[in-house]
Amino acid sequence: MLYIEQLKVAVGDTLILDGVNLEIQEGEVHVLLGPNGAGKTTLLMAIMGMPGYRIVGGRIFFQGKDITNLDVEERARMGIGMAFQKVPTISGITLRTLGRLVLEKRGLTDALEETASRVNCLYLLDREVGKGFSGGEMKRAELFQLLLQRPLFSMVDEPESGVDLDSIALVGQALRELFERDQVRTKKRSGLIITHTGYILEYLNADRGHVLMNGRIVCSGNPRDLFADIRERGYQECARCER
C-alpha cells in the first residue's frame, strides 16, 4: 500500500527527516512513536503532500505508483486521507455542508447523519468547521470526515490529544471502523497513526510500531512491546535497539 525509500524532508532551511524507510502492506495499521520534535507530523505531512514540506531526497510510492511529486489533490483522489492534529477553522462552511460535498464525490446522499451519530457529531453538523470545537470535538469531526471519505490509506495525528476518556473510546471505535479492523476477512484499508500516550492501542489492534528519532526510524516491532519499553526506559534506549 505504502512504500517509503530514504525519504528526506526539509521545512524551510531545516532538514527534519533524514532517510526514512517505511513499508505498510494492504490491510495493515502501523503506529508511529517518538519524542517531541522528532519529525512524526512532518512524515505524515510529506506523505499527504502538504505545502511547506519539501522533499529533498528519496521517494514515496502508493500502490506501486511514485507519488513523490504529486500535489495534495492528486494524492487525495488516489485514496490518501488525513486527520490533522491542529484543525483549521473554515468560516462560513458548516460540517454538514462539508460532509455533503464529500458524499457527493462518492455518489452517496444518505450516510451523513447516521455516520455523524456514530462518532457523536450530530450536534456539530450545523456549526462552522472547527469553530469553537473542543479537543475531543475536533478529533471526532476529523474522523467523521474520514469515515465519509473512506480513503484506502488514512493517517491520524495524535487521536488522543486533548480528548477525554469517553471520547477516546469513540475515537477508538471510529478508527476500528475506518480500518475495517472488525472485518478480518475483508479488510483492505491501511493507515499510520501518531500516538504519544499509547491509549489508542487499548482500542485498536495495530499491526506494527515504529520509533522515529533524529529524523529516522530507529526501531520497529510489536507496538505494545515498544510502548512498554519506552515507558520503562525512555526513548534513548530505542536508539540502541537492534530489533
SVG drawing of the C-alpha trace seen along z (x, -y; Angstrom):
<svg xmlns="http://www.w3.org/2000/svg" viewBox="-30 -33 53 47">
<polyline fill="none" stroke="black" stroke-width="0.4" points="0.0,0.0 2.7,-2.5 6.5,-2.3 8.9,-5.0 12.5,-4.9 15.3,-7.0 12.9,-10.0 14.5,-13.3 12.2,-16.3 13.1,-19.9 11.0,-22.6 12.5,-26.0 16.2,-25.5 16.0,-22.8 16.3,-19.1 13.7,-17.3 13.6,-13.8 17.0,-12.3 16.5,-8.9 13.2,-7.4 12.3,-3.9 8.8,-2.5 6.6,0.1 2.9,0.7 1.0,3.5 -2.6,3.6 -4.8,4.0 -2.1,3.1 -2.3,0.3 1.0,-1.0 1.6,-3.4 4.4,-5.9 6.1,-6.8 8.8,-9.3 9.8,-12.3 8.5,-15.8 10.3,-17.3 11.4,-14.0 9.6,-14.6 6.4,-12.4 4.0,-15.1 6.4,-16.1 6.4,-12.5 2.6,-12.5 2.5,-15.9 5.1,-14.8 3.1,-11.7 0.0,-13.8 1.9,-16.3 1.2,-19.4 2.8,-22.6 5.9,-23.7 7.2,-20.2 9.9,-19.9 11.1,-16.5 14.9,-16.8 15.7,-13.1 14.1,-9.7 10.7,-8.6 7.2,-7.8 5.2,-5.0 1.5,-4.4 0.0,-1.2 3.2,-0.9 3.0,-4.4 5.6,-7.1 3.7,-10.0 6.8,-11.9 6.0,-14.9 2.2,-14.8 0.1,-17.6 -2.3,-17.1 -5.4,-16.9 -4.0,-14.1 -3.0,-12.1 -6.4,-12.5 -8.1,-11.4 -5.9,-8.2 -7.2,-7.3 -5.0,-9.0 -6.6,-10.9 -5.5,-12.5 -6.9,-13.7 -4.9,-16.6 -3.8,-17.4 -4.4,-21.1 -7.7,-21.6 -8.2,-24.9 -11.4,-26.9 -13.4,-27.2 -15.6,-30.2 -19.0,-30.1 -18.8,-26.4 -20.7,-24.0 -19.7,-20.5 -22.9,-19.4 -22.1,-21.2 -18.6,-19.8 -19.9,-16.3 -22.4,-16.6 -19.7,-17.6 -17.6,-14.6 -20.6,-12.2 -21.5,-13.8 -17.9,-13.0 -18.7,-9.3 -22.1,-9.4 -23.8,-8.9 -26.6,-11.0 -27.9,-9.3 -25.0,-8.4 -24.4,-11.8 -26.4,-11.8 -26.0,-8.1 -22.2,-8.5 -22.3,-11.6 -24.3,-9.8 -21.7,-7.0 -19.0,-9.5 -21.3,-11.8 -21.1,-14.6 -24.8,-15.2 -24.9,-18.4 -21.8,-19.7 -23.3,-19.4 -24.6,-22.9 -21.6,-24.6 -18.8,-26.1 -16.0,-23.6 -13.6,-23.8 -15.0,-27.0 -15.1,-26.7 -14.6,-22.9 -13.1,-21.3 -10.2,-18.9 -12.5,-15.9 -14.9,-17.5 -12.1,-18.3 -10.9,-14.7 -14.4,-13.3 -15.1,-15.8 -11.9,-14.9 -12.7,-11.1 -16.3,-11.8 -14.9,-13.3 -12.5,-10.4 -15.4,-7.9 -17.3,-9.7 -14.3,-9.8 -13.3,-6.1 -9.7,-6.5 -7.6,-3.4 -4.9,-4.9 -5.6,-7.1 -3.2,-9.0 -4.2,-10.2 -2.1,-12.6 -2.4,-12.0 -6.0,-10.9 -5.8,-11.0 -4.5,-14.6 -6.9,-16.8 -9.5,-14.0 -11.2,-12.8 -11.6,-9.1 -15.2,-8.9 -14.2,-10.5 -11.1,-8.2 -13.5,-5.2 -15.5,-6.8 -12.3,-7.7 -11.1,-4.1 -14.4,-2.7 -14.2,-5.1 -10.7,-4.0 -11.6,-0.3 -14.4,-1.1 -12.2,-3.2 -9.6,-0.5 -12.1,2.4 -10.5,4.0 -13.7,5.8 -13.8,7.4 -10.7,9.5 -11.6,11.4 -12.2,8.3 -10.0,5.5 -8.0,3.7 -7.7,0.3 -4.4,-0.7 -3.1,-3.5 -0.5,-5.2 -1.3,-6.7 0.9,-9.0 0.5,-8.4 2.2,-9.9 0.2,-8.3 -0.4,-4.9 -4.0,-4.9 -5.3,-4.3 -3.7,-0.8 -6.3,0.2 -9.0,-0.3 -7.2,0.5 -5.1,3.6 -2.3,2.2 0.0,4.5 3.3,2.8 5.0,-0.1 7.9,-2.4 10.0,-4.8 11.2,-7.9 14.2,-9.8 16.6,-12.2 14.8,-12.1 15.0,-8.3 13.1,-5.2 15.4,-3.6 13.3,-0.8 10.3,1.3 8.4,4.1 5.2,5.0 3.6,1.7 2.6,2.7 6.0,4.1 7.6,0.9 5.4,-1.3 6.1,0.7 9.8,0.4 9.6,-3.3 7.6,-3.8 10.2,-1.8 13.4,-3.0 12.7,-6.1 13.4,-6.9 17.2,-6.8 17.0,-3.0 15.2,-2.8 18.2,-4.4 20.3,-1.5 17.7,1.1 18.5,3.6 15.1,5.3"/>
</svg>
